[in-house]
């Protein structure tokens, strides 16, 4: 019995690590029971531009859109370190 419990705990721990989201320092996400979204910003270049990717998912449908934004015109403001 103890062996089965130990195997179950190990399997649950391993599955949690396998399905854990990656750490993203330049991202913000929101979630609801119906869907969610995420904004990720890349590093700022010398000209003040950076790449922003916005992802959304609603009821199993969604997508990602990436584009270049200037730090002065970013709305919402830049997300990142």
C-alpha positions in Angstrom: 0.0 0.0 0.0 2.8 2.4 0.9 4.4 1.7 -2.5 1.3 2.5 -4.4 0.9 5.8 -2.5 4.5 6.7 -3.2 4.1 5.9 -6.9 0.9 8.0 -7.0 2.6 11.0 -5.3 5.6 10.7 -7.7 3.3 10.5 -10.8 1.3 13.5 -9.6 4.5 15.5 -9.0 5.9 14.6 -12.4 2.7 15.5 -14.2 2.7 18.9 -12.4 6.2 19.6 -13.7 5.4 18.4 -17.2 2.3 20.6 -17.6 3.6 23.7 -15.7 3.7 26.9 -17.7 7.1 28.3 -18.5 8.4 31.2 -16.5 8.1 34.4 -18.6 9.5 37.6 -17.1 8.0 39.8 -19.8 4.5 38.4 -19.9 1.2 39.1 -18.2 -1.8 36.8 -18.4 -5.5 36.8 -17.4 -7.9 34.0 -17.2 -11.7 33.5 -16.8 -13.7 30.3 -17.0 -14.6 31.1 -20.6 -11.1 32.0 -21.8 -8.1 34.1 -21.2 -5.2 36.0 -22.8 -1.6 36.9 -22.5 0.6 39.8 -23.5 4.4 39.2 -23.9 6.9 41.9 -24.7 10.4 41.4 -26.1 13.5 43.5 -25.3 13.5 47.2 -26.3 15.8 48.0 -29.2 18.0 51.1 -29.4 15.3 52.9 -31.5 12.7 52.3 -28.7 10.8 49.6 -30.5 10.0 46.1 -29.2 8.0 43.1 -30.3 4.6 42.5 -28.6 2.7 39.3 -28.9 -0.9 39.0 -27.8 -2.6 35.7 -27.4 -6.3 35.0 -26.7 -8.3 31.9 -26.2 -12.1 31.7 -25.8 -14.0 28.4 -25.5 -11.3 26.5 -27.2 -10.7 29.0 -30.1 -7.9 31.5 -30.2 -4.7 32.7 -31.7 -1.6 34.9 -31.4 -0.7 38.2 -33.0 2.8 39.6 -32.9 3.7 43.2 -34.0 6.3 46.0 -33.4 5.4 48.8 -31.0 7.3 51.9 -30.0 7.7 52.3 -26.2 6.2 55.8 -26.3 3.1 54.5 -28.0 2.5 51.2 -26.2 -1.0 50.8 -24.9 -1.0 49.1 -22.4 2.5 50.1 -21.2 5.4 47.7 -21.8 5.3 44.5 -19.7 8.7 43.3 -18.7 11.8 43.7 -16.5 
